[in-house]
Amino acid sequence: MKVAYVLPRYGEEVVGGAEHAIRMIAERLVSHVGWEVDVLTTCALDARTWADDYPAGEVEINGVRVHRFPSVSGRHPDFDSFSNHVLLGPEPSRADQERWVEMQGPVCPDVVDAAVASDAGVVIFKPYLYYPTVYGVPKLGERALMHPAAHDEPALRLPILRHVFAECRGFVFNMVGERRLVEQHFDVANRRQLVLGFGIDTSPGDAAAARTTFGIGPDEPYLLSIGRVDESKGSLLLAKWFAAYKDRHPGPLKLVLAGQVVDAPPDHPDMVLAGIVPEQLKWDALAGATAVVQPSPYESLSLALLEGWAVGRPAVVNAACPATSEHVRRSGGGLAFTGYASFEVLLDKLLGDPALRDRFGARGREYVERNYRWPVLLDRYARFLRSAARAAGR
């Protein structure tokens, strides 16, 4: 069987959670299931600009054929101000919604044309809000599937998306909560659906190596947050609350922020702004972390949270995020904060009780073993895609 994925960017250098998840799935469909997999994407690497950083053309990455096309335009410099006008005001006109999609970027009609021309049994789009999905799904008819990667944000309420979701023939969700959210906004309850999540691999980590790299002493505890350092991801809020906590509770605790830095927090002597870290250093950092913190209110799965649990680290999450809160409720692997006061209390509880940290970490590991290991997920996913292809007459 042959499948095709349509994404705004793709590559080994792309570290975003949504793109990384699809790359791991695509490579395993080739190596473990024996399918042909094409990826149709732009030449972009940076999601802030969508500039054409990769050369156009075809390249093979770990058995996956990647077809890259140059974009007509990337992120418009006035997008943020226009986005506030569209998303936060009264219902925008159709013209303003289309302009919003185009100003957000990447505008790449060639990717849409390639999806239409593909001979794949199913064509799978991810995520829901970018030009290739908005303009590609309606043209694919029965072959169109989507990994929405949806979370509760203003963009999900744009009326232009009703037609996109209505034309899609099937959906793969990360969490039950994501499925509920999409069904609240779109009439898709009768469409083919799969709640899948993502498979987790682990790698041995060397905590001492991470401490050396980050300049953290052997006996100093540290919190680890992995993901884009961005105001919208809760990173600045975490940095602010960590600084307040250290003012009220002086001591050796550190905070490591590992990820692409979009919005740098104020300097703090106990905070390490690590930037994008290599894969091995990520596992080294997880091995030594006292807890993994996911401060984002906007996540549809959170790979970093699952990776932390896979190696037995307790979790601290933002209660405003349905997906990560659902993980914590189902696993019993951590605690959720609702504001600074609860953040302070739960840190005190975790830092002062090693046995509690161990219990949370063990529960999280068991949760990942039950739900997020590759063999089980690949079997379910392949059966779903075969069924969708048969229904499309492919």
ChimeraX attribute file (.defattr): number of C-alpha atoms within 10 A of each C-alpha:
attribute: neighborCount
match mode: 1-to-1
recipient: residues
	/A:1	16
	/A:2	20
	/A:3	22
	/A:4	23
	/A:5	24
	/A:6	27
	/A:7	23
	/A:8	27
	/A:9	21
	/A:10	28
	/A:11	17
	/A:12	11
	/A:13	9
	/A:14	16
	/A:15	20
	/A:16	17
	/A:17	18
	/A:18	20
	/A:19	18
	/A:20	17
	/A:21	16
	/A:22	21
	/A:23	21
	/A:24	16
	/A:25	18
	/A:26	23
	/A:27	20
	/A:28	20
	/A:29	23
	/A:30	16
	/A:31	14
	/A:32	13
	/A:33	13
	/A:34	12
	/A:35	18
	/A:36	18
	/A:37	20
	/A:38	24
	/A:39	29
	/A:40	28
	/A:41	28
	/A:42	33
	/A:43	24
	/A:44	26
	/A:45	20
	/A:46	16
	/A:47	16
	/A:48	14
	/A:49	16
	/A:50	23
	/A:51	20
	/A:52	20
	/A:53	12
	/A:54	16
	/A:55	13
	/A:56	16
	/A:57	12
	/A:58	14
	/A:59	14
	/A:60	11
	/A:61	14
	/A:62	14
	/A:63	17
	/A:64	21
	/A:65	18
	/A:66	21
	/A:67	20
	/A:68	24
	/A:69	22
	/A:70	24
	/A:71	22
	/A:72	15
	/A:73	17
	/A:74	22
	/A:75	19
	/A:76	17
	/A:77	11
	/A:78	10
	/A:79	17
	/A:80	14
	/A:81	9
	/A:82	17
	/A:83	20
	/A:84	11
	/A:85	15
	/A:86	20
	/A:87	18
	/A:88	12
	/A:89	9
	/A:90	8
	/A:91	14
	/A:92	17
	/A:93	12
	/A:94	12
	/A:95	9
	/A:96	15
	/A:97	20
	/A:98	16
	/A:99	16
	/A:100	23
	/A:101	22
	/A:102	20
	/A:103	21
	/A:104	26
	/A:105	26
	/A:106	30
	/A:107	24
	/A:108	22
	/A:109	18
	/A:110	18
	/A:111	27
	/A:112	23
	/A:113	15
	/A:114	16
	/A:115	28
	/A:116	18
	/A:117	10
	/A:118	17
	/A:119	14
	/A:120	20
	/A:121	21
	/A:122	26
	/A:123	28
	/A:124	30
	/A:125	27
	/A:126	22
	/A:127	20
	/A:128	21
	/A:129	19
	/A:130	20
	/A:131	24
	/A:132	29
	/A:133	27
	/A:134	22
	/A:135	19
	/A:136	24
	/A:137	29
	/A:138	16
	/A:139	18
	/A:140	21
	/A:141	15
	/A:142	21
	/A:143	24
	/A:144	26
	/A:145	27
	/A:146	24
	/A:147	21
	/A:148	23
	/A:149	21
	/A:150	24
	/A:151	21
	/A:152	18
	/A:153	10
	/A:154	12
	/A:155	20
	/A:156	19
	/A:157	14
	/A:158	16
	/A:159	15
	/A:160	18
	/A:161	19
	/A:162	16
	/A:163	13
	/A:164	20
	/A:165	25
	/A:166	15
	/A:167	18
	/A:168	25
	/A:169	23
	/A:170	25
	/A:171	23
	/A:172	23
	/A:173	24
	/A:174	22
	/A:175	23
	/A:176	16
	/A:177	21
	/A:178	23
	/A:179	22
	/A:180	13
	/A:181	16
	/A:182	21
	/A:183	13
	/A:184	11
	/A:185	15
	/A:186	17
	/A:187	12
	/A:188	20
	/A:189	13
	/A:190	9
	/A:191	13
	/A:192	16
	/A:193	18
	/A:194	19
	/A:195	18
	/A:196	19
	/A:197	20
	/A:198	24
	/A:199	21
	/A:200	20
	/A:201	12
	/A:202	10
	/A:203	14
	/A:204	11
	/A:205	18
	/A:206	17
	/A:207	18
	/A:208	16
	/A:209	16
	/A:210	21
	/A:211	20
	/A:212	11
	/A:213	13
	/A:214	15
	/A:215	10
	/A:216	20
	/A:217	13
	/A:218	11
	/A:219	9
	/A:220	14
	/A:221	19
	/A:222	24
	/A:223	22
	/A:224	26
	/A:225	27
	/A:226	27
	/A:227	24
	/A:228	23
	/A:229	26
	/A:230	18
	/A:231	15
	/A:232	15
	/A:233	18
	/A:234	17
	/A:235	26
	/A:236	18
	/A:237	17
	/A:238	23
	/A:239	22
	/A:240	14
	/A:241	17
	/A:242	23
	/A:243	21
	/A:244	14
	/A:245	19
	/A:246	16
	/A:247	10
	/A:248	10
	/A:249	12
	/A:250	10
	/A:251	11
	/A:252	13
	/A:253	19
	/A:254	22
	/A:255	23
	/A:256	23
	/A:257	25
	/A:258	22
	/A:259	21
	/A:260	19
	/A:261	17
	/A:262	14
	/A:263	14
	/A:264	14
	/A:265	19
	/A:266	10
	/A:267	11
	/A:268	15
	/A:269	8
	/A:270	16
	/A:271	20
	/A:272	18
	/A:273	18
	/A:274	16
	/A:275	17
	/A:276	18
	/A:277	16
	/A:278	11
	/A:279	11
	/A:280	15
	/A:281	18
	/A:282	21
	/A:283	22
	/A:284	21
	/A:285	30
	/A:286	29
	/A:287	22
	/A:288	22
	/A:289	26
	/A:290	23
	/A:291	27
	/A:292	26
	/A:293	27
	/A:294	25
	/A:295	27
	/A:296	25
	/A:297	21
	/A:298	20
	/A:299	21
	/A:300	24
	/A:301	26
	/A:302	21
	/A:303	21
	/A:304	20
	/A:305	23
	/A:306	25
	/A:307	24
	/A:308	28
	/A:309	29
	/A:310	25
	/A:311	20
	/A:312	25
	/A:313	29
	/A:314	29
	/A:315	29
	/A:316	27
	/A:317	24
	/A:318	23
	/A:319	19
	/A:320	17
	/A:321	20
	/A:322	22
	/A:323	25
	/A:324	29
	/A:325	21
	/A:326	16
	/A:327	23
	/A:328	24
	/A:329	13
	/A:330	12
	/A:331	19
	/A:332	19
	/A:333	26
	/A:334	27
	/A:335	22
	/A:336	22
	/A:337	19
	/A:338	11
	/A:339	12
	/A:340	16
	/A:341	11
	/A:342	13
	/A:343	21
	/A:344	18
	/A:345	12
	/A:346	17
	/A:347	18
	/A:348	13
	/A:349	14
	/A:350	21
	/A:351	15
	/A:352	11
	/A:353	11
	/A:354	12
	/A:355	10
	/A:356	16
	/A:357	21
	/A:358	17
	/A:359	17
	/A:360	24
	/A:361	25
	/A:362	20
	/A:363	22
	/A:364	30
	/A:365	23
	/A:366	17
	/A:367	20
	/A:368	22
	/A:369	15
	/A:370	10
	/A:371	15
	/A:372	21
	/A:373	16
	/A:374	18
	/A:375	11
	/A:376	13
	/A:377	18
	/A:378	19
	/A:379	13
	/A:380	14
	/A:381	17
	/A:382	15
	/A:383	11
	/A:384	17
	/A:385	22
	/A:386	17
	/A:387	14
	/A:388	22
	/A:389	22
	/A:390	12
	/A:391	13
	/A:392	15
	/A:393	10
	/A:394	16
